[in-house]
Amino acid sequence: MAGRMVEKRESIMRGARTVFGRDGYTRTSVDAIAKEAGVSTRTIYNHFENGKAELFRIIVEEGAVQIHDAQLDVIDRWLRKVTDLEDDLVDFGRAWVEPLGTFPDHFALVRQLRAEVGHLPPELLKAWEEAGPLRVERALGERFQGLADDGMLRTDDPRQAAVHFLQLISGEIIDRSYYGALPLPPEEVSSLIRSGVRAFLRGYLPR
């Protein structure tokens, strides 16, 4: 019985992830999720008492944690030991944008989330930011503080430096690929990352 309950819950989650990613939050109905998941609406409310609002929050937070874990792994693997600052940051940047293609369902949700930001509860947006983006910025900021302590970077605000860095290496890639929905050619991605790294270093190298 417990196994069937877990299976039903996972089916509902998969169906909700598909429908939210396709239709967004405001246009999604519990009926549409039930149809996609192959269950009744009553089954959905048995598992998720607050219906689509609860489902959306859980799915967004779970996706943010997945991306957060993947990005922390990238920070650890590529910035643990930096020897050639520019090349190591470029390699890091290439690894950083890989999740755009690895987690398409999550980034479909992110596209919808940003499109509907004015119609979503503020507490949901805050929960998403805390589960993923803000934690990653803090972690990268801590690593940049280490690079500054080693004399490789110059910054009074390492978290802000991390935000600048991520915007420079991935902002255009994210915008032009629509969060990975329309991937750019690998050579173009590499060129954009290197130019972003060089722009970052012009502002943050020690003088």
BELVENJO-V817147 format. One record per backbone hydrogen bond with DSSP energy under -1.0 kcal/mol. CO is the residue of the C=O (numbers start at 0). NH is the residue of the N-H. Records with the same first field share a line. If there is no record, write none. Layout:
CO = NH + NH
This chain:
0 = 4
1 = 5
2 = 6
3 = 7
4 = 8
5 = 9
6 = 10
7 = 11
8 = 12
9 = 13
10 = 14
11 = 15
12 = 16
13 = 17
14 = 18
15 = 19
16 = 20
17 = 21
18 = 22
19 = 23
28 = 32
29 = 33
30 = 34
31 = 35
32 = 36
33 = 37 + 38
39 = 43
40 = 44
41 = 45
42 = 46
43 = 47
47 = 50
50 = 54
51 = 55
52 = 56
53 = 57
54 = 58
55 = 59
56 = 60
57 = 61
58 = 62
59 = 63
60 = 64
61 = 65
62 = 66
63 = 67
64 = 68
65 = 69
66 = 70
67 = 71
68 = 72
69 = 73
70 = 74
71 = 75
72 = 76
73 = 77
74 = 78
83 = 87
84 = 88
85 = 89
86 = 90
87 = 91
88 = 92
89 = 93
90 = 94
91 = 95
92 = 96
96 = 99
97 = 100 + 101
98 = 102
102 = 106
103 = 107
104 = 108
105 = 109
106 = 110
107 = 111
108 = 112
109 = 113
110 = 114
111 = 115
115 = 118
120 = 123 + 124
121 = 125
122 = 126
123 = 127
124 = 128
125 = 129
126 = 130
127 = 131
128 = 133
131 = 135
132 = 136
133 = 137
134 = 138
135 = 139
136 = 140
137 = 141
138 = 142
139 = 143
140 = 144
141 = 145
142 = 146
143 = 147
144 = 148
145 = 149
146 = 151
147 = 150
156 = 160
157 = 161
158 = 162
159 = 163
160 = 164
161 = 165
162 = 166
163 = 167
164 = 168
165 = 169
166 = 170
169 = 173
170 = 174
171 = 175
172 = 176
173 = 178
176 = 181
177 = 180
184 = 188
185 = 189
186 = 190
187 = 191
188 = 192
189 = 193
190 = 194
191 = 195
192 = 196
193 = 197
194 = 198
195 = 199
196 = 200
197 = 201
199 = 203
200 = 204
203 = 153
